[in-house]
Amino acid sequence: MNPIFILCAFAHLGVVHGYWHLAWEDQFDGANLADRWDFDTGCSGFGNNELQCYTNNRRENANQQGGILTITARKEWWGDGVHGDKQFTSTRMKTKANWLHGKFEIRARLPKGKHLWPAIWMMPARSEYGDWPRSGEIDIMEYRGQLPNQDQGTLHFGQAWNNKGQVGSGERNFPVDFSQDFHTFGLDWSPWQIQWILDGAVFHTETLQKNFWPGLYTKNGQPFDKNFYLIINLAVGGSFFGNEPFDPKEADSWAKNTLEVDWVKKWEWR
């Protein structure tokens, strides 16, 4: 049979769809991080009562070596001249680029220790639906350092910080210690759904074919129909841990106070 005829037949049946094209990546090969990333700085607590100050592209907190980005939470006093000084420093960095839809993959090894809070997440490039959480938030990976086999992904949306909604995987246990080895944390974001992926396997799916907050949003999928940028950070303490008391002496017994990132890749479907 003519191979062109076979290909056309499969295309008609919907078998031939396209392929993933690598649209953006950072291999952390030693280039200036500021070429591709911006840095959030300061000691404000960032709306979560976080206990660290974020520094600006400081090697002690964000260092590249051997193709690995290492973000370190350090026990040291720091201040920004505006808020009260804090006993920890760390890094929160965000891509200069932003995207609508695609697949995002981040290969990372996570920290281990009480009240360490690494996150890989996304925020809107422009708050077209209003301030947080109206314009949405996409959490690819969040993790509590004292629970090294748990991961979770979440979508945030709604009217206001005290009147909001969220959906996602919830706390999910995996048969690994995320601080021991590198794993690939992924997100596949299409116009119809968002899927959370670990090491190539989908572990949760949320449909976007619904109205997330009738009366605020007018179409299905809003606010997840606009461009978002990617954020990587390592926080200390904060609201993610509920009302658990925190003693800075805990840092002395952290098993691993670093978030290591091998690479970040963004793919688009063609």
Secondary structure, 3 states (H helix, E strand, C coil): CCHHHHHHHHHHCCCCCCCEEEEEEECCCCCCHHHCEEEECECCCCCCCCCEEECCCCCCCEEEECCEEEEECEEEEECCCCCCCEEEEECEEEECCCECCEEEEEEEECCECCCEEEEEEEEECCCCCCCCCCCCEEEEEECCCCCCCEEEEEEEEEEECCEEEEEECCCEECCCCCCCCCEEEEEEECCCEEEEEECCEEEEEEECCCCCCECCECCCCCCCCCCEEEEEEEEECCHHHCCCCCCHHHHHHCCECEEEEEEEEEEEEC
